[in-house]
Amino acid sequence: MSQTERILFIDRKLRSQGSFTISQVCKEFEISSRQVKRDIEYMRDRFEAPIEWDFKEKSYHYSKSFDHLQFLDQHLLLTYLSMQSMLKNENYFPAVSEELLNNIEQMIPKDYITLCDKIQYQVPQANVMKPELFYEICTALKKSLCLKLFYISSKGIESSRIVEPCRLINYSGSWYLLSFDRLREDFRTFQVSRIKKTELTGQNIPKRDNTFEEKLERLISNGFGIFFGEKTETVTIDFFSEAANIIKTQIWHPKQKLENITQNGLLTIRLSFPTARLTEVLSKTLSFGSEAIPVSPPRLVELWKNEIKKMNDASKKF
């Protein structure tokens, strides 16, 4: 029986009955009193649970209100279901055994496991990750080795370059390798499905100072989607009608701001957030059709208008 299930049992006893005894836990899980005491100390240290011993009642209780673990079993169930869905798709986890999923399952309380057939967690279809690419990228990351990439760009142009792999990222079903490109002497993001082949060069990645790591973290935190950048600008988009109701419940960016305004008598939701690249912002804005209009920066507005013109011109060909 997992420690997580014992902790949930103790927490439920404390919240529903107000107290518990060590013997109750020992009987329920067939463990020693020493193990129960270790669980109590773990709850105190890890979760700061205010568990105290009552000498008069010979039992444990919460000394004050504590609800940090109230929904832990539900969270564990959702974690299990999401992992189960991804593990079924080898493109999310190119190298994994059933043991991983079994270990997670053991942490779920028995009464919640029965819900697994009634809750579905669907993940986007992932792009193919060749096992040999995954192995060599992981080897390069683990051993701090440079990689030689044979890459095909979105325009079909083939190239080879030496890179220092920094992060392997799965975003919306696609794998991306964020690397320092020695040819460009800057960071570049490569879609793994476009990598034809990799070669371990044997060259060690030189030790970098804190400035390098700080720049890397800025690139990731300032990005929107998988498009990274160091300098940010604030984008603003107005949403109308059904799109406005949808945006109220969505989080596009951790630093986003939502504002209710009225335009031409219509309620409008104005969304603003910082980003370093406009590529995916444009794509998501266009996905809402006429119910989303970019306000700023001017470059985003111009890109949006140009894309609409291209679509209009394309429609006239049919």
N, C-alpha and C positions, 0 to 999 in steps of 0.2 A: 504494500500500500504506500502511495507516495506521500511525501511530507506536505505537499499542497493540499491533498484531501484531508489530512489530519488538521491542518491549520484552519481550513474552512469549517470543519466539524466543531473545533473549539470556538471559533468566532460565532457560529450560529447558536451554539449553546449559551454563550455569554449574552448575545442580543435577544434571544427568545426566552431564556429562563433566568438570566441574570447572573448565573454562576455555573461552575462545573468542578468536578473533582478529577484527580489524576486517575483514580480507579475507573471512572467512566470511559476515559479515553483508552486506557489499557485494555478494557474489556471489549470495546468496539473494534479496535484494530489489532488486538493480540500482540501488544508490544510491552516493553518494560517501562517502569515509572521513570527511569533515567532518560529514556528517549522522549517521553512526554515533557520532562523538564527542559530538555534541549530545544524542543519545539517552542516552548513558552519563551525561552531566552531569545530564540531566533525571531519570534514575533515582536518582542520588545526592541531588539537591536535593529532589525530590518525595516519594520513598519512603525516603530515607536508606539506600539500598542500599550495602553496604560493598564496592563494586567497586574493586579495586586492580590496577595494572599490574605485571606480573612481567617485569623487565628481562631476566632470564636465559632465561625461556621465551618471551619476546616475545608474551605473551598476557595477557588479563584473567582475574581470578578473584575469588571472594568471600573476603574476609579472615576472615570468621566466618560462622556459620550464619545463613541469611536465608531465611525462608519466607513473607514478606508477600505475595508475588505468586504463590504456588503455586496458588491456586484462582481467580485473577483471570479466566482464560478461562471457567471455569464460571459465575462471577458475571456476566460480560458476556453469556453466552448467556441466563441467566435474565432479565437486564434487557431484552435484545432481545425475548424471547418475551412478557414482560409488556407492554412497550410496543406490540408488534405486536397483542396482543389488545385493548388499549385504543384503539389507533388505528383499529381496525376499527369501533369504536362511536363515531360522531360526537358522541354526547352526553357522552362523557368529554373529547374534544378537539373542540369545535365549529368551530375554525378551525385546520386543519393541512394540510400538504402531504406528498406521498410522499417528498419530499426528506429530511425529518427521519428517517423510518424507514430510508432508504437510507444516510444518514450513520452511523446506529448499526450497520447491517449490515456496513459496511466495517471496523468495529472488531473483528468477530468472526473468530477464526482459521478458515480454510477447513475444517479437519477437524471443527470443532464445528458449522458451519452445516448439515452433513448430518444433524444430530440434530434439527433444527427440526420435521420431520414426525413425530417420535416422542415429543415432549414437548408437552403442552398446558398452557396457562395460561388458566384460565377466570376471568373477572371478572364481578361481579354486573351484572344489567341496570340500566342507568342511567336516571334520569329525563330527560325531554326538556329541553334547554337551547336556547331560541330564539336563533338567530344574532344578532338585533338586541339582545336583552338582554345577551348576552355582549359584544358590541361596546361598548354603552354603559357596562356595568359596568367593563370594562377601560379605557375612555377616562376614566371618573371616577377610577379608581385611579391611572392614569398621570399625569393632569393635576391631581390633588388637587381634584376638583370634587364638590360635593354632588349627590346624586341625589334625584329625587322618585319614590317608589315608589307604585304602585297595587296593593295587596296584598289577598289573600283568606286569612283565618286558617283554621286547621283546623276551626273551628266554622262556617265559611262567611260570616263577617263581613267586609265590604269596608271598606277604609280607605285613606287616602293620607297620606303623611308624608315629611318631608325628612330624609334620612340622610347621614351621612358614611361612605362605604364604607371598611372597614379590611382585610378579608380575604375572599377567595373560596375556599371550601373544598369539596372533593369528599369525602364520607364515605359509604362503603358504597353507592356508586352514585347518590347524590343530591347536588346542588349546594346550598350554603348561602352566604349573604352575611352576614358578621359586620360590623355597622355601629354607629356611634354615632347613636342616634335622638334628634333634636333635640326631638321632642315629649315623650318620656319623660326626656330628659336623662340617658340611660344607654345601655349597650351592649345591642343586641338582635340575635338571629339570625333571618334570614328564609330560608325554603326557596324557592329560585329558581323551582321549578315552580309556586309559588303567586303569583308576581309576574305580574300581568296586563300591566303596561306600566311602562316607566321613562322619565324625562325628565331630560336634563342641564340643570340649573338655571342654570349659568353662575356660580354662587356658589363662590368659592374656599373650601376647607377651611382654617380658621385654623391657624396653626402651634401645635402643642401642645408642652408641656414634657415632660421625661423621665417625670414622674409618670403622664401619660396613657398613654405607651407601656408603662411598667412594669405598669400595671393591665391593659392589653390582653393582655400576655404572661402575666400571672397567670391571667386568665380562660381562656386557651387551655390552658395547662399543667395547670390544676386540673380541667379538664373531663373527663367520661367520655363517649366517643362525640362527638356533636355538641352536647351540652348543657354550656354553659360557665357558670362562676361564679367569684367571687373568693374566698369563704370555703369551706374544705373541712371535711369530717367523715369519719371512718373508718367504712367499711362492712365488715361481717363476714358471710360466708355459708358454711354447711356443705354439703358435697356427699357423697353416698353412692353405693354400688354403681358402676354404669357411669359415672355422672357424675363420680365421684371420679377414675377413671382418665383421663377426658377432660381434666379441669381440670389434672392434672399436667403436661400438654403444652401448655397454653394460657397466653398472656400477656394478661391483661385490662388491666393498668396497669403502667407502668414501675417503680412503687414498691410493687408488690404483695408480699405475704408469704404463703407457704404453710406450713401446719402440719399434721402428722399427729397425729390424736387418735383415741381409741376411745370410742364411745358405744353403750351397750347391746350391747357385744360386737362392734360393727361398726366397721371402719376408716373414719374420716372425714377428708376433706381440708377444712381450714378456710382460706378465702381472705379476706384483708384488704387493703384499699387505700383511699387518700384520694380523695374526689371532692366536687365542689361541687353536683352535682345527682343526684337519685335516679331520674329518669325512665327512663333506659336501663338502669340497674342492675336496676330492678324487672322490666323487659321480659326481660332476659337470664336473670334468676333464674327467672322463670316458664317460660321455654323448656325448662328441665330437668325440669319437672313435679314429681313428689313426691320426686325425688332431690336437690333443692336447697332448703334452708330458710334464710332470713335470720335472723341472730342479733342484729345491731345495725346502726344505731341503732334505737330503738323506733319511730320514724316509718316506717322502711322495713318493719319487721315489720307495722305496722298497715296500710300500703298494700298489702302482699302479701296479708294476710288479707282485706281489703276486696275486692281484685280476685278472689280465689278465690270469695268469696261471690257476687259479681256473676256470675261464670261459672256457678256452681251454680244461681243463680236463673234465669239465661237458659236453661240446659239443661232446666228444668222446663216451659218454654213449648212444647217440642216433643214 
